[in-house]
Amino acid sequence: MNVLRRLAGVGTVAALAATAVAVTGAPAQAASYNGACGSGYSVIDSMGAGNGAGTIFLTYNNGWNCVVTITNTPGVRDFMAASIERSGGTWIDDEGNYTQYAGPVYVYAPNDCVDWGGIVGNKYIRMIEWNDHCG
């Protein structure tokens, strides 16, 4: 079972994670999109991941949506995940211990909604960011 599906219903944990960011101060400098989805993909949305530990990017190119999660501390091995699904479909995931980024993961969904998200950090802490996007 992927991290998003396992954690999406844990609203209290997400609220606690957001509170932790507010209490501990500003998150680290956000990562920049690295072009991992390939030529022609443009960033259409992004959000923080793992209590300021990284950034999740949603990109788009001619009906194809792509997600990449990028760490703010390149070179440091950490658990990361990038996930996407056509809303109501099956999650497509890349999860593992990486030093740069997780993904890219793709789904074809022209003029439809996608759910997307990712994580940077210890998967057992259960901090996750996810969102939906319709286009």
PATIDO-446192 format. One record per atom (N, C-alpha, C, O): residue number from 1; atom name; x, y, z. Coordinates in steps of 0.001 Angstrom, whole numbers, plus 500000, padded with zeros to 6 digits. Layout:
<nodes>
NODE  NUM  CA  X  Y  Z $
...
</nodes>
This chain:
<nodes>
NODE  1  N  500842  498833  500000 $
NODE  1  CA  500000  500000  500000 $
NODE  1  C  500894  501238  500000 $
NODE  1  O  501855  501318  500764 $
NODE  2  N  500569  502204  499135 $
NODE  2  CA  501450  503361  499042 $
NODE  2  C  501256  504319  500203 $
NODE  2  O  500260  504252  500924 $
NODE  3  N  502210  505200  500372 $
NODE  3  CA  502210  506141  501489 $
NODE  3  C  500983  507043  501435 $
NODE  3  O  500360  507284  502469 $
NODE  4  N  500615  507550  500250 $
NODE  4  CA  499476  508453  500166 $
NODE  4  C  498195  507788  500602 $
NODE  4  O  497465  508347  501420 $
NODE  5  N  497899  506618  500086 $
NODE  5  CA  496661  505944  500434 $
NODE  5  C  496655  505584  501908 $
NODE  5  O  495617  505679  502563 $
NODE  6  N  497776  505181  502430 $
NODE  6  CA  497877  504776  503827 $
NODE  6  C  497661  505968  504752 $
NODE  6  O  497149  505801  505860 $
NODE  7  N  498044  507172  504314 $
NODE  7  CA  498038  508317  505212 $
NODE  7  C  497006  509379  504884 $
NODE  7  O  496803  510295  505681 $
NODE  8  N  496351  509287  503742 $
NODE  8  CA  495455  510359  503316 $
NODE  8  C  494340  510623  504320 $
NODE  8  O  493874  511758  504419 $
NODE  9  N  493901  509632  505058 $
NODE  9  CA  492820  509810  506012 $
NODE  9  C  493279  510238  507387 $
NODE  9  O  492476  510249  508320 $
NODE  10  N  494530  510586  507543 $
NODE  10  CA  495055  510926  508862 $
NODE  10  C  495072  512444  509014 $
NODE  10  O  496140  513051  509086 $
NODE  11  N  493874  513064  509064 $
NODE  11  CA  493757  514514  509126 $
NODE  11  C  494403  515113  510359 $
NODE  11  O  494998  516189  510285 $
NODE  12  N  494297  514441  511481 $
NODE  12  CA  494885  514951  512718 $
NODE  12  C  496394  515043  512591 $
NODE  12  O  497006  516009  513046 $
NODE  13  N  496991  514038  511975 $
NODE  13  CA  498442  514048  511803 $
NODE  13  C  498848  515196  510892 $
NODE  13  O  499840  515875  511159 $
NODE  14  N  498090  515424  509815 $
NODE  14  CA  498415  516532  508914 $
NODE  14  C  498319  517863  509644 $
NODE  14  O  499155  518745  509449 $
NODE  15  N  497296  518009  510489 $
NODE  15  CA  497155  519236  511267 $
NODE  15  C  498319  519406  512233 $
NODE  15  O  498830  520513  512399 $
NODE  16  N  498740  518324  512870 $
NODE  16  CA  499886  518391  513770 $
NODE  16  C  501149  518757  513009 $
NODE  16  O  501967  519534  513500 $
NODE  17  N  501313  518204  511814 $
NODE  17  CA  502484  518525  511005 $
NODE  17  C  502491  520004  510647 $
NODE  17  O  503537  520651  510705 $
NODE  18  N  501331  520546  510278 $
NODE  18  CA  501251  521968  509948 $
NODE  18  C  501560  522813  511169 $
NODE  18  O  502227  523842  511057 $
NODE  19  N  501086  522395  512330 $
NODE  19  CA  501369  523111  513568 $
NODE  19  C  502859  523090  513865 $
NODE  19  O  503423  524094  514300 $
NODE  20  N  503494  521957  513633 $
NODE  20  CA  504933  521841  513883 $
NODE  20  C  505708  522828  513028 $
NODE  20  O  506691  523403  513494 $
NODE  21  N  505284  523039  511776 $
NODE  21  CA  505966  524007  510916 $
NODE  21  C  505823  525403  511501 $
NODE  21  O  506791  526161  511550 $
NODE  22  N  504625  525742  511943 $
NODE  22  CA  504387  527078  512489 $
NODE  22  C  505189  527319  513756 $
NODE  22  O  505683  528426  513972 $
NODE  23  N  505327  526309  514590 $
NODE  23  CA  506021  526458  515868 $
NODE  23  C  507527  526529  515689 $
NODE  23  O  508200  527265  516409 $
NODE  24  N  508066  525772  514737 $
NODE  24  CA  509508  525683  514586 $
NODE  24  C  510083  526783  513705 $
NODE  24  O  511303  526880  513577 $
NODE  25  N  509246  527613  513094 $
NODE  25  CA  509748  528704  512278 $
NODE  25  C  509610  528409  510801 $
NODE  25  O  508975  527430  510409 $
NODE  26  N  510199  529250  509995 $
NODE  26  CA  510072  529136  508551 $
NODE  26  C  510760  527880  508033 $
NODE  26  O  511824  527500  508522 $
NODE  27  N  510142  527231  507034 $
NODE  27  CA  510765  526053  506453 $
NODE  27  C  512020  526422  505680 $
NODE  27  O  512255  527592  505376 $
NODE  28  N  512813  525428  505368 $
NODE  28  CA  514040  525633  504603 $
NODE  28  C  513718  526186  503216 $
NODE  28  O  512572  526129  502768 $
NODE  29  N  514712  526710  502556 $
NODE  29  CA  514554  527221  501199 $
NODE  29  C  513934  526157  500303 $
NODE  29  O  514385  525011  500295 $
NODE  30  N  512910  526527  499554 $
NODE  30  CA  512226  525577  498684 $
NODE  30  C  513135  525144  497535 $
NODE  30  O  513915  525928  496994 $
NODE  31  N  513006  523876  497189 $
NODE  31  CA  513750  523335  496060 $
NODE  31  C  513192  523906  494761 $
NODE  31  O  512032  524316  494706 $
NODE  32  N  514009  523931  493727 $
NODE  32  CA  513579  524350  492395 $
NODE  32  C  513278  523118  491562 $
NODE  32  O  513884  522064  491758 $
NODE  33  N  512329  523251  490623 $
NODE  33  CA  512015  522141  489721 $
NODE  33  C  513251  521800  488897 $
NODE  33  O  513933  522692  488394 $
NODE  34  N  513536  520518  488762 $
NODE  34  CA  514771  520066  488129 $
NODE  34  C  514616  519549  486705 $
NODE  34  O  515590  519075  486120 $
NODE  35  N  513411  519628  486130 $
NODE  35  CA  513219  519172  484753 $
NODE  35  C  513122  517668  484601 $
NODE  35  O  513173  517166  483478 $
NODE  36  N  512982  516928  485700 $
NODE  36  CA  513001  515460  485654 $
NODE  36  C  511871  514850  484841 $
NODE  36  O  512005  513717  484378 $
NODE  37  N  510766  515554  484650 $
NODE  37  CA  509646  514995  483882 $
NODE  37  C  509946  514939  482393 $
NODE  37  O  509335  514158  481663 $
NODE  38  N  510875  515756  481943 $
NODE  38  CA  511274  515718  480543 $
NODE  38  C  510965  517003  479801 $
NODE  38  O  510409  517952  480356 $
NODE  39  N  511332  517008  478555 $
NODE  39  CA  511168  518164  477690 $
NODE  39  C  509684  518483  477486 $
NODE  39  O  508867  517583  477289 $
NODE  40  N  509353  519763  477535 $
NODE  40  CA  507995  520199  477258 $
NODE  40  C  507072  520263  478457 $
NODE  40  O  505953  520761  478338 $
NODE  41  N  507504  519776  479606 $
NODE  41  CA  506666  519812  480818 $
NODE  41  C  506826  521154  481513 $
NODE  41  O  507940  521644  481696 $
NODE  42  N  505691  521744  481899 $
NODE  42  CA  505678  523008  482620 $
NODE  42  C  505084  522796  484003 $
NODE  42  O  504131  522033  484161 $
NODE  43  N  505639  523466  485002 $
NODE  43  CA  505118  523384  486367 $
NODE  43  C  503766  524093  486405 $
NODE  43  O  503653  525255  486014 $
NODE  44  N  502731  523375  486885 $
NODE  44  CA  501407  523973  487018 $
NODE  44  C  500992  524113  488479 $
NODE  44  O  500030  524819  488781 $
NODE  45  N  501700  523451  489385 $
NODE  45  CA  501407  523573  490810 $
NODE  45  C  502587  523021  491594 $
NODE  45  O  503386  522242  491074 $
NODE  46  N  502684  523434  492851 $
NODE  46  CA  503727  522904  493729 $
NODE  46  C  503277  523083  495163 $
NODE  46  O  502391  523887  495453 $
NODE  47  N  503897  522326  496063 $
NODE  47  CA  503608  522452  497495 $
NODE  47  C  504783  521903  498281 $
NODE  47  O  505596  521139  497760 $
NODE  48  N  504859  522303  499541 $
NODE  48  CA  505914  521826  500419 $
NODE  48  C  505703  520369  500802 $
NODE  48  O  504589  519848  500749 $
NODE  49  N  506785  519731  501184 $
NODE  49  CA  506743  518321  501588 $
NODE  49  C  507585  518112  502830 $
NODE  49  O  508658  518698  502969 $
NODE  50  N  507094  517272  503738 $
NODE  50  CA  507899  516830  504869 $
NODE  50  C  508343  517931  505796 $
NODE  50  O  509523  518012  506139 $
NODE  51  N  507409  518798  506219 $
NODE  51  CA  507745  519821  507203 $
NODE  51  C  508895  520716  506727 $
NODE  51  O  509815  521028  507483 $
NODE  52  N  508819  521119  505461 $
NODE  52  CA  509827  522011  504904 $
NODE  52  C  511057  521318  504357 $
NODE  52  O  512030  521982  503998 $
NODE  53  N  511035  519986  504285 $
NODE  53  CA  512206  519243  503837 $
NODE  53  C  512338  519146  502321 $
NODE  53  O  513371  518708  501816 $
NODE  54  N  511297  519553  501592 $
NODE  54  CA  511360  519461  500145 $
NODE  54  C  510154  520103  499499 $
NODE  54  O  509323  520720  500165 $
NODE  55  N  510072  519945  498176 $
NODE  55  CA  508970  520497  497396 $
NODE  55  C  508478  519448  496413 $
NODE  55  O  509263  518714  495813 $
NODE  56  N  507150  519393  496261 $
NODE  56  CA  506513  518483  495306 $
NODE  56  C  506041  519336  494132 $
NODE  56  O  505393  520364  494329 $
NODE  57  N  506364  518913  492922 $
NODE  57  CA  505986  519652  491720 $
NODE  57  C  505039  518829  490866 $
NODE  57  O  505279  517648  490615 $
NODE  58  N  503952  519467  490418 $
NODE  58  CA  503032  518889  489441 $
NODE  58  C  503290  519609  488126 $
NODE  58  O  503216  520836  488053 $
NODE  59  N  503591  518839  487090 $
NODE  59  CA  503870  519422  485777 $
NODE  59  C  502893  518846  484756 $
NODE  59  O  502221  517848  485013 $
NODE  60  N  502829  519492  483600 $
NODE  60  CA  501860  519103  482573 $
NODE  60  C  502458  519282  481190 $
NODE  60  O  503210  520222  480934 $
NODE  61  N  502098  518338  480281 $
NODE  61  CA  502510  518420  478883 $
NODE  61  C  501532  517625  478024 $
NODE  61  O  501553  516394  478032 $
NODE  62  N  500677  518326  477285 $
NODE  62  CA  499809  517710  476282 $
NODE  62  C  498993  516529  476819 $
NODE  62  O  498981  515459  476212 $
NODE  63  N  498314  516719  477949 $
NODE  63  CA  497472  515669  478526 $
NODE  63  C  498148  514823  479581 $
NODE  63  O  497477  514133  480350 $
NODE  64  N  499464  514866  479628 $
NODE  64  CA  500221  514086  480611 $
NODE  64  C  500554  514942  481825 $
NODE  64  O  501056  516058  481691 $
NODE  65  N  500272  514410  483008 $
NODE  65  CA  500621  515044  484280 $
NODE  65  C  501789  514263  484877 $
NODE  65  O  501858  513040  484752 $
NODE  66  N  502691  514968  485516 $
NODE  66  CA  503878  514344  486091 $
NODE  66  C  504162  514963  487456 $
NODE  66  O  503998  516167  487649 $
NODE  67  N  504591  514120  488404 $
NODE  67  CA  504945  514587  489745 $
NODE  67  C  506382  514198  490067 $
NODE  67  O  506820  513081  489791 $
NODE  68  N  507105  515147  490660 $
NODE  68  CA  508459  514932  491157 $
NODE  68  C  508537  515569  492545 $
NODE  68  O  508071  516690  492746 $
NODE  69  N  509127  514849  493498 $
NODE  69  CA  509375  515386  494836 $
NODE  69  C  510866  515600  494988 $
NODE  69  O  511653  514671  494809 $
NODE  70  N  511259  516824  495320 $
NODE  70  CA  512677  517182  495375 $
NODE  70  C  513047  517593  496799 $
NODE  70  O  512346  518383  497432 $
NODE  71  N  514145  517051  497285 $
NODE  71  CA  514610  517377  498635 $
NODE  71  C  515275  518750  498673 $
NODE  71  O  515812  519218  497669 $
NODE  72  N  515235  519383  499829 $
NODE  72  CA  515953  520641  500045 $
NODE  72  C  517388  520397  500481 $
NODE  72  O  518167  521342  500601 $
NODE  73  N  517753  519126  500723 $
NODE  73  CA  519114  518785  501145 $
NODE  73  C  519703  517743  500199 $
NODE  73  O  519884  516589  500587 $
NODE  74  N  520004  518140  498958 $
NODE  74  CA  520555  517183  498001 $
NODE  74  C  521846  516552  498516 $
NODE  74  O  522683  517206  499140 $
NODE  75  N  521973  515280  498234 $
NODE  75  CA  523153  514536  498661 $
NODE  75  C  522941  513777  499963 $
NODE  75  O  523720  512885  500297 $
NODE  76  N  521892  514127  500698 $
NODE  76  CA  521573  513437  501949 $
NODE  76  C  520484  512408  501663 $
NODE  76  O  519389  512772  501233 $
NODE  77  N  520770  511130  501896 $
NODE  77  CA  519804  510067  501625 $
NODE  77  C  518649  510154  502618 $
NODE  77  O  518852  510219  503831 $
NODE  78  N  517414  510153  502066 $
NODE  78  CA  516218  510256  502893 $
NODE  78  C  515073  509544  502179 $
NODE  78  O  515111  509350  500964 $
NODE  79  N  514057  509157  502946 $
NODE  79  CA  512868  508570  502335 $
NODE  79  C  512118  509657  501590 $
NODE  79  O  511876  510739  502124 $
NODE  80  N  511752  509358  500344 $
NODE  80  CA  510972  510283  499528 $
NODE  80  C  509945  509503  498735 $
NODE  80  O  510140  508329  498420 $
NODE  81  N  508848  510173  498414 $
NODE  81  CA  507814  509573  497573 $
NODE  81  C  507235  510639  496663 $
NODE  81  O  507140  511810  497031 $
NODE  82  N  506849  510212  495464 $
NODE  82  CA  506087  511028  494520 $
NODE  82  C  504945  510149  494053 $
NODE  82  O  505162  509000  493668 $
NODE  83  N  503715  510684  494084 $
NODE  83  CA  502543  509872  493744 $
NODE  83  C  501536  510699  492960 $
NODE  83  O  501411  511908  493154 $
NODE  84  N  500819  510019  492068 $
NODE  84  CA  499780  510664  491267 $
NODE  84  C  498745  509626  490874 $
NODE  84  O  499056  508444  490723 $
NODE  85  N  497511  510082  490709 $
NODE  85  CA  496454  509236  490163 $
NODE  85  C  495468  510113  489418 $
NODE  85  O  495248  511268  489781 $
NODE  86  N  494872  509549  488365 $
NODE  86  CA  493695  510173  487786 $
NODE  86  C  492615  510004  488834 $
NODE  86  O  492386  508883  489287 $
NODE  87  N  491941  511073  489240 $
NODE  87  CA  491007  511018  490358 $
NODE  87  C  490077  509809  490240 $
NODE  87  O  489414  509600  489224 $
NODE  88  N  490055  509017  491324 $
NODE  88  CA  489251  507800  491364 $
NODE  88  C  489942  506597  490753 $
NODE  88  O  489368  505509  490708 $
NODE  89  N  491165  506779  490282 $
NODE  89  CA  491891  505692  489627 $
NODE  89  C  492852  504993  490559 $
NODE  89  O  492597  504873  491758 $
NODE  90  N  493941  504540  490013 $
NODE  90  CA  494962  503807  490753 $
NODE  90  C  496189  504689  490932 $
NODE  90  O  496653  505323  489985 $
NODE  91  N  496713  504723  492165 $
NODE  91  CA  497913  505506  492449 $
NODE  91  C  499117  504942  491718 $
NODE  91  O  499304  503728  491639 $
NODE  92  N  499924  505838  491189 $
NODE  92  CA  501205  505504  490570 $
NODE  92  C  502256  506164  491457 $
NODE  92  O  502230  507376  491670 $
NODE  93  N  503189  505347  491976 $
NODE  93  CA  504109  505818  493003 $
NODE  93  C  505565  505537  492655 $
NODE  93  O  505887  504593  491934 $
NODE  94  N  506410  506371  493182 $
NODE  94  CA  507843  506091  493282 $
NODE  94  C  508231  506431  494710 $
NODE  94  O  508183  507592  495115 $
NODE  95  N  508616  505413  495470 $
NODE  95  CA  508996  505586  496874 $
NODE  95  C  510335  504921  497110 $
NODE  95  O  510616  503856  496558 $
NODE  96  N  511149  505541  497919 $
NODE  96  CA  512424  504923  498261 $
NODE  96  C  513319  505900  499002 $
NODE  96  O  512921  507020  499322 $
NODE  97  N  514528  505452  499263 $
NODE  97  CA  515538  506283  499919 $
NODE  97  C  516430  506893  498847 $
NODE  97  O  517252  506206  498242 $
NODE  98  N  516258  508185  498622 $
NODE  98  CA  516941  508881  497537 $
NODE  98  C  517754  510055  498080 $
NODE  98  O  517535  510517  499199 $
NODE  99  N  518701  510529  497258 $
NODE  99  CA  519531  511668  497657 $
NODE  99  C  519160  512952  496918 $
NODE  99  O  519636  514025  497291 $
NODE  100  N  518330  512874  495890 $
NODE  100  CA  517992  514057  495097 $
NODE  100  C  516473  514258  494978 $
NODE  100  O  515937  515297  495363 $
NODE  101  N  515791  513227  494429 $
NODE  101  CA  514360  513362  494186 $
NODE  101  C  513700  511998  494000 $
NODE  101  O  514356  511003  493690 $
NODE  102  N  512369  511982  494202 $
NODE  102  CA  511542  510809  493895 $
NODE  102  C  510711  511146  492662 $
NODE  102  O  510315  512293  492457 $
NODE  103  N  510455  510137  491853 $
NODE  103  CA  509733  510340  490601 $
NODE  103  C  510735  510357  489462 $
NODE  103  O  511907  510037  489656 $
NODE  104  N  510293  510718  488315 $
NODE  104  CA  508967  511203  487989 $
NODE  104  C  507932  510070  487889 $
NODE  104  O  508266  508932  487560 $
NODE  105  N  506681  510410  488178 $
NODE  105  CA  505550  509505  487971 $
NODE  105  C  504547  510234  487084 $
NODE  105  O  504362  511444  487212 $
NODE  106  N  503901  509492  486183 $
NODE  106  CA  503058  510092  485155 $
NODE  106  C  501662  509486  485146 $
NODE  106  O  501472  508320  485493 $
NODE  107  N  500680  510309  484738 $
NODE  107  CA  499341  509819  484433 $
NODE  107  C  498777  510686  483312 $
NODE  107  O  498964  511903  483290 $
NODE  108  N  498084  510033  482386 $
NODE  108  CA  497428  510743  481286 $
NODE  108  C  496019  511103  481731 $
NODE  108  O  495218  510215  482023 $
NODE  109  N  495705  512397  481787 $
NODE  109  CA  494392  512833  482271 $
NODE  109  C  494025  514190  481672 $
NODE  109  O  493878  515170  482403 $
NODE  110  N  493874  514255  480334 $
NODE  110  CA  493506  515546  479746 $
NODE  110  C  492105  515948  480187 $
NODE  110  O  491192  515122  480182 $
NODE  111  N  491927  517205  480566 $
NODE  111  CA  490626  517744  480974 $
NODE  111  C  489982  516950  482108 $
NODE  111  O  488757  516848  482175 $
NODE  112  N  490789  516395  482985 $
NODE  112  CA  490295  515622  484117 $
NODE  112  C  491069  516028  485364 $
NODE  112  O  492052  516765  485283 $
NODE  113  N  490621  515543  486511 $
NODE  113  CA  491286  515851  487774 $
NODE  113  C  492329  514796  488110 $
NODE  113  O  492161  513618  487793 $
NODE  114  N  493399  515225  488751 $
NODE  114  CA  494402  514300  489278 $
NODE  114  C  494594  514586  490759 $
NODE  114  O  494482  515729  491200 $
NODE  115  N  494883  513545  491516 $
NODE  115  CA  495309  513657  492906 $
NODE  115  C  496807  513435  492892 $
NODE  115  O  497294  512558  492177 $
NODE  116  N  497535  514197  493653 $
NODE  116  CA  498989  514122  493589 $
NODE  116  C  499577  514518  494932 $
NODE  116  O  498941  515207  495729 $
NODE  117  N  500795  514071  495165 $
NODE  117  CA  501447  514435  496404 $
NODE  117  C  502791  513763  496543 $
NODE  117  O  503321  513180  495598 $
NODE  118  N  503329  513857  497742 $
NODE  118  CA  504632  513264  498001 $
NODE  118  C  505046  513504  499436 $
NODE  118  O  504298  514056  500244 $
NODE  119  N  506244  513080  499724 $
NODE  119  CA  506766  513200  501078 $
NODE  119  C  508293  513215  501027 $
NODE  119  O  508903  512608  500147 $
NODE  120  N  508882  513899  501958 $
NODE  120  CA  510318  513832  502206 $
NODE  120  C  510476  513626  503701 $
NODE  120  O  509953  514405  504498 $
NODE  121  N  511178  512607  504076 $
NODE  121  CA  511400  512357  505495 $
NODE  121  C  511044  510936  505870 $
NODE  121  O  510688  510123  505017 $
NODE  122  N  511144  510653  507132 $
NODE  122  CA  510908  509316  507650 $
NODE  122  C  509457  508913  507434 $
NODE  122  O  508547  509559  507954 $
NODE  123  N  509233  507839  506662 $
NODE  123  CA  507869  507428  506339 $
NODE  123  C  507083  507013  507578 $
NODE  123  O  505856  506942  507519 $
NODE  124  N  507736  506743  508679 $
NODE  124  CA  507031  506332  509881 $
NODE  124  C  506528  507515  510702 $
NODE  124  O  505726  507331  511617 $
NODE  125  N  506988  508727  510388 $
NODE  125  CA  506492  509917  511074 $
NODE  125  C  505082  510243  510588 $
NODE  125  O  504321  510904  511294 $
NODE  126  N  504737  509795  509411 $
NODE  126  CA  503406  509963  508830 $
NODE  126  C  503055  511419  508551 $
NODE  126  O  501951  511876  508848 $
NODE  127  N  504004  512131  507981 $
NODE  127  CA  503708  513475  507503 $
NODE  127  C  503589  513393  505992 $
NODE  127  O  504484  512868  505331 $
NODE  128  N  502516  513893  505445 $
NODE  128  CA  502277  513801  504012 $
NODE  128  C  501596  515072  503533 $
NODE  128  O  500830  515696  504267 $
NODE  129  N  501875  515432  502335 $
NODE  129  CA  501175  516526  501674 $
NODE  129  C  500545  515938  500422 $
NODE  129  O  501201  515203  499684 $
NODE  130  N  499268  516257  500174 $
NODE  130  CA  498643  515814  498929 $
NODE  130  C  497564  516800  498557 $
NODE  130  O  497080  517555  499400 $
NODE  131  N  497189  516792  497299 $
NODE  131  CA  496267  517781  496773 $
NODE  131  C  495598  517212  495531 $
NODE  131  O  495983  516150  495041 $
NODE  132  N  494590  517926  495021 $
NODE  132  CA  494012  517556  493734 $
NODE  132  C  494126  518748  492806 $
NODE  132  O  494243  519890  493251 $
NODE  133  N  494091  518474  491517 $
NODE  133  CA  494224  519510  490513 $
NODE  133  C  493344  519135  489348 $
NODE  133  O  493416  518010  488852 $
NODE  134  N  492513  520058  488901 $
NODE  134  CA  491626  519802  487766 $
NODE  134  C  491982  520768  486645 $
NODE  134  O  492230  521952  486872 $
NODE  135  N  492000  520231  485430 $
NODE  135  CA  492357  521091  484311 $
NODE  135  C  491716  520666  483045 $
NODE  135  O  491923  521295  482007 $
</nodes>
